[in-house]
Amino acid sequence: MGISVPILAISISLHLIAFVLSVGAERRRSTATVKPDEYDEKTYCAYDTDASTVYGLAAFGLLLIAQALIHGVTKCFCFGRGMMGGRRSTTRAVAFFVLSWIIFLAAEACLLAGSARNAYHTKYRAIFHVEHLSCATLRKGVFAAGAALTLLAMTATTLYYWMHTKADTGGWEKHQNEGVGLTPSHFAENQHQMKTSEFEKV
């Protein structure tokens, strides 16, 4: 199995779009301000936007699709023929396979946790000038970590796909089988030529 340029291009594009959305989610994190209620003597938390939640979930979905695409093409390294090679490329493919899954899960955890936390809004209220109202917001850096891990996931997944294609023994086995099929005929032809030359000498 050789490298499919369209598959690789789609995978990289999905990762890059997920990275851009993660950066956008970090920049558009929800902020809250404590405002007095116009109807009573209490305060409440007013949130500006939930755009980060949408961006984070979109990045989560795109990253999941990209991971499923590559590992679907390579049959998740479980049912393919790459394990038959026993070469250095196979060892590297296994290493990048494990690494890509670890980084992928870490990135997805950051994106999902950030989206969920960003969507949470403080519901309770406090008496004005008596209680201090703390508004729950997502801390800085969660989506940024997801963005960084998305780029690392793209690198690890791409290297895994490349190493998997190198470790695939399909082309080598085909060539070997063709060579084995031709060997007896070449041997018989050489024997015939040797007998003919000996007969001519006699």
N, C-alpha and C positions, 0 to 999 in steps of 0.2 A: 504494500500500500504506500503510495507516494503522498507527498504533501499536497493538499487541495488548497490552492490559493483563494478561491471564493470562501471556503469554510474559515480559513485563517483570517481573511479580511473581515468577515462578519463577526467573528469572535473578538477581534481587536476593536472593531467599531463599537460593539456593545459594551465592552469594558471602558472605552474612552467616554462614551455617553454617560455611563454610570458614574464615572469619575467626575464629569462636569456637573451632574446632578447632585452629587455628594458635596462638592464645593459650594454649589448654590444653596444647598440645605444648611451648610454651616454659616453662610452669610445671611440667610433669612431666618435664623432661629427666632422663635417667639420671644418677645419681651413683654413684661407686664408692669403696670403702674398702679399704685393704690389710689383710688378715687373715692370721694365721699358720695354716698347715696343721696340723691336729691329728695327722697321721700322720707328718710328717717336719719337718725344720728349714727349711722354706721358707715363703714368703708368696705370696699370690695376690690378685687383684682380685675383690672381691665387688660385683656390681651390684644395685641395688634393683628397678628396673622398666623395662619397655620400652614404657610407655604412649605416650610421645612419638612413637615410630615408628608406632604404629597411628593416632594422631591426625593425624600429618603426612601419612601416605599417604591417609587419608580426605579430608583437606583438598585434597590433590593431585587426587584423583579428582573431587571435587565442583566444583573450579575448572575442571577439564577439561570436565566436562559443561556447565557454565554457558557456557563459551566456545564450545563446539560448538553449543549451542542457538541463541545469538544469531547466530552466523555461518552457521549452517545456515538460519535463517529469512531472513536477508538474502542468502543464496547467496554468502557470503564476499566480497561486493562485486565478484565476477568475472563473474557471469552475470545479474545483475539489470539493471534499467533505470535505476538512479540515475545512472549515468555519462553518460546522454544529456541530462541537464538542463543542464549547463554553467553552473550557478548557483553562488552563494556557498555554499549548503548542501552542494553536491556536494564542493566543496573542503574544507569542514570535515569532511564525512563521511570523506573519504580520510585526512585528518590524524588523526582519532580512530581510524580503522581501523588505521593503522600504529602509533599510540601504544598502542592496546589490546593488540596482539600483542606489542609490546616489553615492556610491563609484565607481561602474562600469562606470557611465557616466563621473565622474571626471577623472578616469584613461584613458578612451578613449579620452577625451578632451586633456589631456597632450600628449598622444602618437600621436594623429593626428596633433595637433598644432606644436609639436616638429618636426615631419616628414616634414610638410609643410615649416616650417621656415628653417630647415636644407637644404632643397632642393632649397631655394631661394639664388641666387648668384647675387652679385652686377654687373650690366652690364655697367655702365658708366665708363669713364676714366677721368683722370686729367692731366693737363699739368705738366710735370716734374719740380720739385723744385718750383712750383708756388701754386698749390692747394694741399690740404691734402685729399687724397682719403681714405674714410672710407669703409671698406669691411664688409658687413652684414654677421654675423654668429649667430648661435644659442647660447644663453647664457647657462651657466652651470647650471644643476639641473632640467631641464624640464623632460628629460627622467628618471632621478633618481626618481623624484616625481611619474612619471608613473609607475615605477617599484615597489615603495613602495605601491602605491594604488592598484597595481595588486595583491600583497600578501594580502592586506586587503580585496579586493574583493573576493579572494579565500576563506578566512576565513568566511566572511559574507555569501557567497553563500552556503558553506558547512553547516554552522549552520542553514541556512534557509531550506535547503533540509532535514536535520535531524529533525528539529522541525516540518516541514510539514508532514513528515512520522509519527511522534508521534501524530500530531493533526488529522490525517486522521482517521475517525470513521468507516471505512469499516469493520475491523475485529471485533470491538466491537458490531456493529449492527448485523453482522452475528451471533455472539455468542448469542446476546440477542434474535434474532428471533428464533434461534434453541431452546433456553430455553422456549420461549413462546409457541412454538409448542409442547413441551413435557409436559407442565404444565397440560393441561386438562386430558391427559391420566393417569398421576400420580395421579391426584385428583380422577378420577373415580376408579382407582385401590385401592386406600386407602378406598374409600367409600364402595367398594365391600367387602374388608377384614373386615371392621367394622361390616357390616351387617351379614356376615358369622359367626363372633365370637359371635354376639348377638343371632343368631338363635341356635347355638350350646349350649349356656347357657340355653335357654328355653327348 
